[in-house]
């Protein structure tokens, strides 16, 4: 029987919704730069529902007017904390193109309207929360915070900026996927701990004042007092050093990536003038059981009703998709996924995914097509490290480059089984893969030929997105991507299979221009390649 999910209530966004629930106070107020969509692809909904499922009263302030702190006072003083994020994208990337031109559409705003969030929203929102209710803990998370957690190069100002934690004055920064770190933080606040006591949670960073890490000698000279800091801490080059020296910046980046494995990572310390930031090791990956529990939460998969008929464009892309996997071990130089989600693959169970497909098929608005079953890289589902002991100490950034790790289980058997089962769900007519295929991984699978046949026969919706990124060997090396010959072999196999099965499909390659290491000569090489093979790219990313 079809239903419209009308019986589900989204997280409250108004005082009236709070009153209807009989609440006199909210525990956690989420502040987001995106319009509120109650769908698991959106962080505010996912984390808000997660806290709600653990008994906390959660409300949402979406895209508030940041010119005053009035909007932050809407629900009164939160009992526990503000949870702040700038949205599913970095607010500067959301606002501007690579040419620093203002974008025409904000895909995360009702009606695609631009200008509904400030530049550097993460810092602005935290500052307004502090103004609204001094003393209420402010926890900053999301992609913008996660990728700016240390000193970082800022394309928009063309300079190195210090950690966003220092600019925002948040009490705690949650980096990476936040289910574990946020839930533990909120539970400990609920148990009576102060935010200043909560400094040991994996996947969080906190700031220090001068008295907490500096030592002054009899001559008035200051230095870092290691005795005040956690054991085994790694000292990153300071903000001042990386601002002045590109080599120091590169050294810092290398050190950060070497401490990404949550099973062996050490805490990081970075000084910025008389302040400092300490990053705890990343949170451990979620188990299959935890993934299943999170994605089984009751989402309406709709915009909040207060938006009326206005649609949020980003939802239209993912409304009928299913997230099956998190993490990516590709280690591409230009990609933020490894730094945010981590390189360890986290999969939901087949039963969990099929249950979601069944619920989607029961929805009156479902058209019969699951637009994607995947994640950062769809065919990493069911793959991963086959050596548990090596996994605990591995510091490789990529399991695929420069060569595929011998410990990597590349079998696509689980993924094939999932795709086969999903096609059998009553009410489901099509199951497509839109989140992309890692071609070198597919070719390394024992089931490559079977995978290619089923992919072409059942799971391509007209075209297949693949990402060779470039053709120049020198540029691909900078990108941590395989040689273009590997991509060519995959496309040849794909074309051969489409012909064999009588399909009119084609591969759509994705390229990046202006990547570090790419000069005019390399772009000419790319142009000649496109001309030689008759490619007409639908999109090319200008690197920034």
TAWO-V865464 format. One record per residue. N is the residue number from 1. RES is the residue in one small letter. BURIAL is b if it has 9 or more other ideal C-beta (glycine too) atoms within 8 Angstrom, else e. Layout:
BEGIN
n->N res->RES burial->BURIAL
n->N res->RES burial->BURIAL
END
This chain:
BEGIN
n->1 res->x burial->e
n->2 res->x burial->e
n->3 res->x burial->b
n->4 res->x burial->e
n->5 res->x burial->b
n->6 res->x burial->e
n->7 res->x burial->e
n->8 res->x burial->b
n->9 res->x burial->e
n->10 res->x burial->b
n->11 res->x burial->b
n->12 res->x burial->b
n->13 res->x burial->b
n->14 res->x burial->e
n->15 res->x burial->e
n->16 res->x burial->e
n->17 res->x burial->b
n->18 res->x burial->b
n->19 res->x burial->e
n->20 res->x burial->e
n->21 res->x burial->e
n->22 res->x burial->e
n->23 res->x burial->e
n->24 res->x burial->e
n->25 res->x burial->b
n->26 res->x burial->b
n->27 res->x burial->b
n->28 res->x burial->b
n->29 res->x burial->b
n->30 res->x burial->b
n->31 res->x burial->b
n->32 res->x burial->b
n->33 res->x burial->b
n->34 res->x burial->b
n->35 res->x burial->b
n->36 res->x burial->b
n->37 res->x burial->b
n->38 res->x burial->b
n->39 res->x burial->b
n->40 res->x burial->b
n->41 res->x burial->b
n->42 res->x burial->b
n->43 res->x burial->b
n->44 res->x burial->b
n->45 res->x burial->b
n->46 res->x burial->b
n->47 res->x burial->b
n->48 res->x burial->b
n->49 res->x burial->b
n->50 res->x burial->b
n->51 res->x burial->b
n->52 res->x burial->b
n->53 res->x burial->e
n->54 res->x burial->e
n->55 res->x burial->e
n->56 res->x burial->b
n->57 res->x burial->b
n->58 res->x burial->b
n->59 res->x burial->b
n->60 res->x burial->b
n->61 res->x burial->b
n->62 res->x burial->b
n->63 res->x burial->b
n->64 res->x burial->b
n->65 res->x burial->e
n->66 res->x burial->b
n->67 res->x burial->e
n->68 res->x burial->e
n->69 res->x burial->b
n->70 res->x burial->e
n->71 res->x burial->b
n->72 res->x burial->b
n->73 res->x burial->b
n->74 res->x burial->b
n->75 res->x burial->b
n->76 res->x burial->e
n->77 res->x burial->e
n->78 res->x burial->b
n->79 res->x burial->e
n->80 res->x burial->b
n->81 res->x burial->b
n->82 res->x burial->b
n->83 res->x burial->b
n->84 res->x burial->b
n->85 res->x burial->b
n->86 res->x burial->b
n->87 res->x burial->b
n->88 res->x burial->b
n->89 res->x burial->b
n->90 res->x burial->b
n->91 res->x burial->b
n->92 res->x burial->b
n->93 res->x burial->e
n->94 res->x burial->b
n->95 res->x burial->b
n->96 res->x burial->b
n->97 res->x burial->e
n->98 res->x burial->e
n->99 res->x burial->e
n->100 res->x burial->e
n->101 res->x burial->e
n->102 res->x burial->e
n->103 res->x burial->b
n->104 res->x burial->e
n->105 res->x burial->e
n->106 res->x burial->b
n->107 res->x burial->b
n->108 res->x burial->b
n->109 res->x burial->b
n->110 res->x burial->b
n->111 res->x burial->e
n->112 res->x burial->b
n->113 res->x burial->e
n->114 res->x burial->b
n->115 res->x burial->e
n->116 res->x burial->b
n->117 res->x burial->b
n->118 res->x burial->e
n->119 res->x burial->e
n->120 res->x burial->b
n->121 res->x burial->b
n->122 res->x burial->b
n->123 res->x burial->b
n->124 res->x burial->b
n->125 res->x burial->b
n->126 res->x burial->b
n->127 res->x burial->b
n->128 res->x burial->b
n->129 res->x burial->b
n->130 res->x burial->b
n->131 res->x burial->e
n->132 res->x burial->b
n->133 res->x burial->b
n->134 res->x burial->e
n->135 res->x burial->e
n->136 res->x burial->b
n->137 res->x burial->b
n->138 res->x burial->b
n->139 res->x burial->b
n->140 res->x burial->b
n->141 res->x burial->b
n->142 res->x burial->b
n->143 res->x burial->b
n->144 res->x burial->b
n->145 res->x burial->b
n->146 res->x burial->b
n->147 res->x burial->b
n->148 res->x burial->b
n->149 res->x burial->b
n->150 res->x burial->b
n->151 res->x burial->b
n->152 res->x burial->b
n->153 res->x burial->e
n->154 res->x burial->b
n->155 res->x burial->e
n->156 res->x burial->e
n->157 res->x burial->e
n->158 res->x burial->e
n->159 res->x burial->e
n->160 res->x burial->b
n->161 res->x burial->b
n->162 res->x burial->e
n->163 res->x burial->b
n->164 res->x burial->b
n->165 res->x burial->b
n->166 res->x burial->b
n->167 res->x burial->b
n->168 res->x burial->b
n->169 res->x burial->e
n->170 res->x burial->b
n->171 res->x burial->e
n->172 res->x burial->b
n->173 res->x burial->b
n->174 res->x burial->b
n->175 res->x burial->b
n->176 res->x burial->b
n->177 res->x burial->b
n->178 res->x burial->b
n->179 res->x burial->b
n->180 res->x burial->b
n->181 res->x burial->b
n->182 res->x burial->b
n->183 res->x burial->b
n->184 res->x burial->b
n->185 res->x burial->b
n->186 res->x burial->b
n->187 res->x burial->b
n->188 res->x burial->b
n->189 res->x burial->b
n->190 res->x burial->b
n->191 res->x burial->e
n->192 res->x burial->e
n->193 res->x burial->e
n->194 res->x burial->e
n->195 res->x burial->b
n->196 res->x burial->e
n->197 res->x burial->e
n->198 res->x burial->b
n->199 res->x burial->b
n->200 res->x burial->e
n->201 res->x burial->b
n->202 res->x burial->b
n->203 res->x burial->b
n->204 res->x burial->b
n->205 res->x burial->b
n->206 res->x burial->b
n->207 res->x burial->b
n->208 res->x burial->b
n->209 res->x burial->e
n->210 res->x burial->b
n->211 res->x burial->e
n->212 res->x burial->e
n->213 res->x burial->b
n->214 res->x burial->b
n->215 res->x burial->e
n->216 res->x burial->e
n->217 res->x burial->e
n->218 res->x burial->e
n->219 res->x burial->e
n->220 res->x burial->e
n->221 res->x burial->e
n->222 res->x burial->e
n->223 res->x burial->e
n->224 res->x burial->b
n->225 res->x burial->b
n->226 res->x burial->e
n->227 res->x burial->e
n->228 res->x burial->e
n->229 res->x burial->b
n->230 res->x burial->e
n->231 res->x burial->e
n->232 res->x burial->e
n->233 res->x burial->b
n->234 res->x burial->b
n->235 res->x burial->e
n->236 res->x burial->b
n->237 res->x burial->b
n->238 res->x burial->b
n->239 res->x burial->b
n->240 res->x burial->b
n->241 res->x burial->b
n->242 res->x burial->b
n->243 res->x burial->b
n->244 res->x burial->e
n->245 res->x burial->b
n->246 res->x burial->e
n->247 res->x burial->e
n->248 res->x burial->b
n->249 res->x burial->b
n->250 res->x burial->e
n->251 res->x burial->b
n->252 res->x burial->b
n->253 res->x burial->e
n->254 res->x burial->e
n->255 res->x burial->b
n->256 res->x burial->b
n->257 res->x burial->b
n->258 res->x burial->e
n->259 res->x burial->b
n->260 res->x burial->b
n->261 res->x burial->b
n->262 res->x burial->b
n->263 res->x burial->e
n->264 res->x burial->b
n->265 res->x burial->b
n->266 res->x burial->b
n->267 res->x burial->b
n->268 res->x burial->b
n->269 res->x burial->b
n->270 res->x burial->b
n->271 res->x burial->b
n->272 res->x burial->b
n->273 res->x burial->e
n->274 res->x burial->e
n->275 res->x burial->b
n->276 res->x burial->b
n->277 res->x burial->b
n->278 res->x burial->b
n->279 res->x burial->b
n->280 res->x burial->b
n->281 res->x burial->b
n->282 res->x burial->b
n->283 res->x burial->b
n->284 res->x burial->e
n->285 res->x burial->b
n->286 res->x burial->b
n->287 res->x burial->e
n->288 res->x burial->b
n->289 res->x burial->e
n->290 res->x burial->b
n->291 res->x burial->b
n->292 res->x burial->b
n->293 res->x burial->b
n->294 res->x burial->b
n->295 res->x burial->b
n->296 res->x burial->e
n->297 res->x burial->b
n->298 res->x burial->e
n->299 res->x burial->b
n->300 res->x burial->b
n->301 res->x burial->b
n->302 res->x burial->b
n->303 res->x burial->b
n->304 res->x burial->b
n->305 res->x burial->e
n->306 res->x burial->e
n->307 res->x burial->b
n->308 res->x burial->e
n->309 res->x burial->e
n->310 res->x burial->e
n->311 res->x burial->b
n->312 res->x burial->b
n->313 res->x burial->b
n->314 res->x burial->b
n->315 res->x burial->b
n->316 res->x burial->e
n->317 res->x burial->b
n->318 res->x burial->b
n->319 res->x burial->b
n->320 res->x burial->b
n->321 res->x burial->b
n->322 res->x burial->b
n->323 res->x burial->b
n->324 res->x burial->b
n->325 res->x burial->b
n->326 res->x burial->b
n->327 res->x burial->b
n->328 res->x burial->b
n->329 res->x burial->b
n->330 res->x burial->b
n->331 res->x burial->b
n->332 res->x burial->b
n->333 res->x burial->b
n->334 res->x burial->e
n->335 res->x burial->e
n->336 res->x burial->e
n->337 res->x burial->b
n->338 res->x burial->b
n->339 res->x burial->e
n->340 res->x burial->b
n->341 res->x burial->b
n->342 res->x burial->b
n->343 res->x burial->b
n->344 res->x burial->b
n->345 res->x burial->b
n->346 res->x burial->b
n->347 res->x burial->b
n->348 res->x burial->b
n->349 res->x burial->b
n->350 res->x burial->b
n->351 res->x burial->e
n->352 res->x burial->b
n->353 res->x burial->b
n->354 res->x burial->b
n->355 res->x burial->b
n->356 res->x burial->b
n->357 res->x burial->b
n->358 res->x burial->b
n->359 res->x burial->e
n->360 res->x burial->b
n->361 res->x burial->b
n->362 res->x burial->b
n->363 res->x burial->b
n->364 res->x burial->e
n->365 res->x burial->e
n->366 res->x burial->b
n->367 res->x burial->e
n->368 res->x burial->e
n->369 res->x burial->b
n->370 res->x burial->b
n->371 res->x burial->b
n->372 res->x burial->b
n->373 res->x burial->b
n->374 res->x burial->b
n->375 res->x burial->b
n->376 res->x burial->b
n->377 res->x burial->b
n->378 res->x burial->b
n->379 res->x burial->b
n->380 res->x burial->b
n->381 res->x burial->b
n->382 res->x burial->b
n->383 res->x burial->b
n->384 res->x burial->b
n->385 res->x burial->b
n->386 res->x burial->e
n->387 res->x burial->e
n->388 res->x burial->e
n->389 res->x burial->e
n->390 res->x burial->b
n->391 res->x burial->b
n->392 res->x burial->b
n->393 res->x burial->b
n->394 res->x burial->b
n->395 res->x burial->e
n->396 res->x burial->e
n->397 res->x burial->b
n->398 res->x burial->b
n->399 res->x burial->b
n->400 res->x burial->b
n->401 res->x burial->b
n->402 res->x burial->e
n->403 res->x burial->e
n->404 res->x burial->b
n->405 res->x burial->b
n->406 res->x burial->e
n->407 res->x burial->b
n->408 res->x burial->b
n->409 res->x burial->e
n->410 res->x burial->b
n->411 res->x burial->b
n->412 res->x burial->b
n->413 res->x burial->e
n->414 res->x burial->b
n->415 res->x burial->b
n->416 res->x burial->b
n->417 res->x burial->b
n->418 res->x burial->b
n->419 res->x burial->b
n->420 res->x burial->b
n->421 res->x burial->b
n->422 res->x burial->b
n->423 res->x burial->b
n->424 res->x burial->e
n->425 res->x burial->b
n->426 res->x burial->e
n->427 res->x burial->b
n->428 res->x burial->b
n->429 res->x burial->e
n->430 res->x burial->e
n->431 res->x burial->b
n->432 res->x burial->b
n->433 res->x burial->b
n->434 res->x burial->b
n->435 res->x burial->b
n->436 res->x burial->b
n->437 res->x burial->b
n->438 res->x burial->b
n->439 res->x burial->b
n->440 res->x burial->b
n->441 res->x burial->b
n->442 res->x burial->b
n->443 res->x burial->b
n->444 res->x burial->e
n->445 res->x burial->b
n->446 res->x burial->e
n->447 res->x burial->b
n->448 res->x burial->b
n->449 res->x burial->e
n->450 res->x burial->e
n->451 res->x burial->b
n->452 res->x burial->b
n->453 res->x burial->b
n->454 res->x burial->b
n->455 res->x burial->b
n->456 res->x burial->b
n->457 res->x burial->e
n->458 res->x burial->b
n->459 res->x burial->b
n->460 res->x burial->b
n->461 res->x burial->e
n->462 res->x burial->e
n->463 res->x burial->b
n->464 res->x burial->b
n->465 res->x burial->b
n->466 res->x burial->b
n->467 res->x burial->e
n->468 res->x burial->b
n->469 res->x burial->b
n->470 res->x burial->b
n->471 res->x burial->b
n->472 res->x burial->b
n->473 res->x burial->e
n->474 res->x burial->e
n->475 res->x burial->b
n->476 res->x burial->b
n->477 res->x burial->e
n->478 res->x burial->b
n->479 res->x burial->b
n->480 res->x burial->b
n->481 res->x burial->b
n->482 res->x burial->e
n->483 res->x burial->e
n->484 res->x burial->b
n->485 res->x burial->e
n->486 res->x burial->b
n->487 res->x burial->b
n->488 res->x burial->e
n->489 res->x burial->b
n->490 res->x burial->b
n->491 res->x burial->b
n->492 res->x burial->e
n->493 res->x burial->b
n->494 res->x burial->b
n->495 res->x burial->b
n->496 res->x burial->e
n->497 res->x burial->b
n->498 res->x burial->b
n->499 res->x burial->e
n->500 res->x burial->e
n->501 res->x burial->b
n->502 res->x burial->e
n->503 res->x burial->e
n->504 res->x burial->e
n->505 res->x burial->b
n->506 res->x burial->e
n->507 res->x burial->b
n->508 res->x burial->b
n->509 res->x burial->b
n->510 res->x burial->b
n->511 res->x burial->b
n->512 res->x burial->b
n->513 res->x burial->b
n->514 res->x burial->e
n->515 res->x burial->b
n->516 res->x burial->e
n->517 res->x burial->b
n->518 res->x burial->b
n->519 res->x burial->e
n->520 res->x burial->e
n->521 res->x burial->e
n->522 res->x burial->b
n->523 res->x burial->b
n->524 res->x burial->e
n->525 res->x burial->b
n->526 res->x burial->b
n->527 res->x burial->e
n->528 res->x burial->e
n->529 res->x burial->b
n->530 res->x burial->b
n->531 res->x burial->e
n->532 res->x burial->e
n->533 res->x burial->e
n->534 res->x burial->e
n->535 res->x burial->e
n->536 res->x burial->e
n->537 res->x burial->b
n->538 res->x burial->e
n->539 res->x burial->e
n->540 res->x burial->e
n->541 res->x burial->b
n->542 res->x burial->b
n->543 res->x burial->b
n->544 res->x burial->e
END
